[in-house]
Amino acid sequence: MKNEKNEVWVFIENRNGKPADVSMELTCKAAKLAADMDGIVRTIVIGHNVKNIAEETFKYGANECYIIDNPALEQYLTMPYSRIMNDLIKTYQPRIVLFGATVIGRDLAPRVASNTLSGLTADCTDLQIDDVVYLKNEYPKILLQIRPAFGGNIIATIITPENPVQMATVREGVMELSPLKSPNKINITEVEYISDPIDELIKIIEQHREENKVNLKAAPIIVAGGYGLGTRENFKLLEELAHVLGGEVAGSRAAVDAGFVTPDRQIGQTGVTVRPKLYIAVGISGAIQHRAGMQESNKIIAINNNSESPIFEIAHYGIVGDAVQVIPLLIETYKQKLK
């Protein structure tokens, strides 16, 4: 059965009775995509005792929700979850299906895309709807899947026009979380879970999780450094500046690779995406991958000794100079102002 509605589906990842932030961010984005397609947003919630999670999706733009609720689905397992998604997609043929680029999303999305012969682009930094002419054929209102490519040297727009179902994964923090002023009417359909012997191929014996100790997404001020700082000792200047401002320290991938800062503080396409009130970029050239993780910051101050650095293209204020000389001056100035 093919559904004639232009549906945008969002797989709602949940753990310990709570939805993943990225799933709600994607529901917000799905609402915008659906509006451009004159369509609807349908969320898919799989698990046990998850009705409250399903209801929460209507605060972020869901129009309808499928719930598959069963004790056997309480924890994520590849085989039953992918089988359920495959059956739903083959039955209803949504136009778009979105997954978070999490450990679970990266396991689930490619399996579903392969089984349903859907187009899939990973780690998108933007999603848009537009009419496209490709090889002299017109494709109205298809998904533009936008992400860095070729080592981050270009921004690529990827389309899958020959696939009736288009899929994408998106990292947490990339899409803005913007709840509706008034929630949509709750419209939930419960789908029966029918077990299959294949579901028993893998069992969870025990799980061990370590929660992140750093929450860069919640930090109003971030001081981030790059490889341009040169040494770990120089990077300590950023820690002092962040301490004075009451902010968090972060770094680019190059700084992480050099050992200047820990991986949990990496910002960019392969790290965390943030939107602080103030972002100070020090010794960061501004490669596409890093900009993808911070360019939505409210105010950006860039400090770099190379006036041609791409980071200045998105900075609200730029300082051209040696960071080792500039940062101590900023620290002293802020100390005086904040007394």
Secondary structure as UniProt FT lines:
FT   STRAND          7..12
FT   STRAND          14..15
FT   TURN            16..17
FT   STRAND          18..19
FT   HELIX           21..37
FT   STRAND          40..47
FT   HELIX           51..56
FT   HELIX           57..59
FT   TURN            60..61
FT   STRAND          64..69
FT   HELIX           71..73
FT   HELIX           78..92
FT   STRAND          96..100
FT   HELIX           103..116
FT   STRAND          119..124
FT   STRAND          126..134
FT   TURN            135..136
FT   STRAND          137..149
FT   TURN            150..153
FT   STRAND          154..158
FT   TURN            161..162
FT   STRAND          166..170
FT   TURN            172..173
FT   STRAND          188..190
FT   HELIX           197..200
FT   HELIX           216..218
FT   STRAND          221..225
FT   HELIX           227..229
FT   HELIX           232..245
FT   STRAND          248..251
FT   HELIX           253..257
FT   TURN            258..259
FT   HELIX           263..265
FT   STRAND          266..267
FT   TURN            269..270
FT   STRAND          278..282
FT   HELIX           288..291
FT   TURN            292..296
FT   STRAND          299..304
FT   TURN            307..308
FT   HELIX           310..313
FT   STRAND          317..320
FT   HELIX           323..337
//
